[in-house]
């Protein structure tokens, strides 16, 4: 069990380091990043309405293979409270990955008053962008 905890710690440490590096290198939005950003904002709107069925439609095939709609809702509510109930969100930058994926830096304030920085990975599927993952950390910046 200790090995699993250590491994989890290392994975999270790497993810948070990548988030900090991404924040420092984020670029202005191009047309694809703007389209991907609309997907993120539409999903956040659905979460605000507690419409997890609609929010689920913005998830990639990979995420939908991992979670049915019920478990998707449980995962978001349990692991990402600021995303599940955001008060505001702004896109702070973007970066294109080597395989064509888009990474968006999104600053989110939950209705609990907590601010987070979130890096969303979006992939192209069937002519549109779908959310494939998100990594978050607390955000103490004034932009949140």
C-alpha positions as CSV (number, residue, x, y, z in Angstrom):
1,X,0.0,0.0,0.0
2,X,2.9,2.4,0.7
3,X,4.2,1.8,-2.8
4,X,0.9,2.7,-4.3
5,X,0.7,5.9,-2.2
6,X,4.3,6.8,-3.2
7,X,3.5,6.1,-6.8
8,X,0.3,8.3,-6.6
9,X,2.4,11.0,-5.0
10,X,4.9,11.0,-7.8
11,X,2.2,11.0,-10.5
12,X,0.5,14.0,-8.9
13,X,3.9,15.8,-8.4
14,X,4.6,15.3,-12.1
15,X,1.2,16.6,-13.1
16,X,1.5,19.7,-10.9
17,X,4.9,20.4,-12.3
18,X,3.5,20.1,-15.8
19,X,0.7,22.4,-14.9
20,X,3.1,25.1,-13.7
21,X,5.3,24.7,-16.8
22,X,2.2,24.9,-19.0
23,X,1.0,28.1,-17.3
24,X,4.3,29.7,-18.0
25,X,4.3,28.8,-21.7
26,X,0.6,29.2,-22.6
27,X,-0.1,30.9,-26.0
28,X,-3.0,33.0,-27.2
29,X,-6.0,31.2,-28.6
30,X,-6.2,30.2,-32.3
31,X,-9.4,29.1,-34.0
32,X,-9.1,25.5,-32.9
33,X,-8.4,26.5,-29.3
34,X,-11.3,28.9,-29.3
35,X,-13.6,26.0,-30.5
36,X,-12.1,23.7,-27.8
37,X,-12.7,26.5,-25.3
38,X,-16.4,26.7,-26.2
39,X,-16.6,22.9,-25.4
40,X,-15.1,23.4,-22.0
41,X,-17.4,26.4,-21.2
42,X,-20.5,24.5,-22.4
43,X,-19.6,21.6,-20.2
44,X,-19.1,23.9,-17.2
45,X,-22.5,25.5,-18.0
46,X,-24.1,22.1,-18.0
47,X,-22.4,21.3,-14.6
48,X,-23.8,24.6,-13.2
49,X,-27.3,23.4,-14.1
50,X,-26.6,20.0,-12.6
51,X,-27.2,18.6,-16.1
52,X,-24.6,15.8,-16.0
53,X,-26.2,14.0,-18.9
54,X,-25.3,17.0,-21.2
55,X,-21.9,17.4,-19.6
56,X,-21.1,13.8,-20.3
57,X,-21.6,14.4,-24.1
58,X,-18.6,16.7,-24.1
59,X,-16.3,13.8,-22.8
60,X,-14.1,11.9,-25.2
61,X,-14.6,8.3,-26.3
62,X,-11.8,7.4,-23.9
63,X,-13.5,9.0,-20.9
64,X,-16.9,7.5,-21.9
65,X,-15.2,4.1,-22.0
66,X,-13.9,4.6,-18.5
67,X,-17.1,6.0,-16.9
68,X,-20.8,5.4,-17.5
69,X,-22.9,8.6,-16.9
70,X,-23.6,7.7,-13.3
71,X,-19.9,7.1,-12.4
72,X,-18.9,10.2,-14.5
73,X,-21.1,12.3,-12.3
74,X,-19.7,10.7,-9.1
75,X,-16.2,11.3,-10.3
76,X,-16.7,14.9,-11.1
77,X,-18.7,15.7,-7.9
78,X,-16.2,13.8,-5.7
79,X,-12.9,14.8,-7.4
80,X,-13.5,18.2,-8.9
81,X,-16.0,20.2,-6.7
82,X,-15.0,23.6,-8.3
83,X,-15.6,22.2,-11.7
84,X,-18.9,20.5,-10.7
85,X,-20.2,23.8,-9.3
86,X,-18.2,26.7,-10.8
87,X,-19.1,30.4,-10.3
88,X,-16.8,31.6,-13.0
89,X,-14.2,30.4,-15.5
90,X,-11.8,32.1,-17.9
91,X,-9.5,30.6,-20.5
92,X,-6.0,31.9,-19.8
93,X,-4.1,30.3,-22.7
94,X,-3.6,27.3,-24.9
95,X,-1.0,25.0,-26.3
96,X,-1.1,22.4,-29.1
97,X,0.3,18.9,-28.4
98,X,2.5,16.9,-30.7
99,X,-0.5,14.6,-31.7
100,X,-2.8,17.6,-32.5
101,X,-4.5,17.7,-29.1
102,X,-5.2,21.0,-27.5
103,X,-4.3,21.9,-23.9
104,X,-6.3,24.8,-22.3
105,X,-5.3,26.6,-19.1
106,X,-8.6,27.5,-17.4
107,X,-8.9,29.5,-14.2
108,X,-12.0,28.4,-12.3
109,X,-13.7,29.7,-9.2
110,X,-16.0,27.3,-7.5
111,X,-19.2,28.4,-5.8
112,X,-17.4,27.3,-2.7
113,X,-15.1,30.3,-3.2
114,X,-12.0,28.2,-4.0
115,X,-10.0,29.0,-7.1
116,X,-8.2,26.4,-9.2
117,X,-6.1,26.4,-12.3
118,X,-7.1,23.5,-14.6
119,X,-5.4,22.2,-17.7
120,X,-7.9,20.5,-20.0
121,X,-6.7,18.2,-22.7
122,X,-9.1,18.1,-25.7
123,X,-8.9,15.7,-28.6
124,X,-10.5,15.9,-32.1
125,X,-13.3,13.4,-32.6
126,X,-15.8,13.3,-35.4
127,X,-15.1,16.8,-36.5
128,X,-15.4,18.4,-33.0
129,X,-13.4,18.7,-29.8
130,X,-14.0,16.5,-26.8
131,X,-12.5,16.7,-23.3
132,X,-10.1,13.9,-22.7
133,X,-8.6,14.8,-19.3
134,X,-8.2,17.6,-16.7
135,X,-5.5,18.2,-14.1
136,X,-6.1,20.9,-11.4
137,X,-4.3,22.7,-8.6
138,X,-5.2,25.5,-6.3
139,X,-4.9,28.9,-7.9
140,X,-3.9,31.9,-5.8
141,X,-3.5,34.3,-8.7
142,X,-5.6,37.5,-8.9
143,X,-6.9,36.4,-12.3
144,X,-8.9,33.5,-10.8
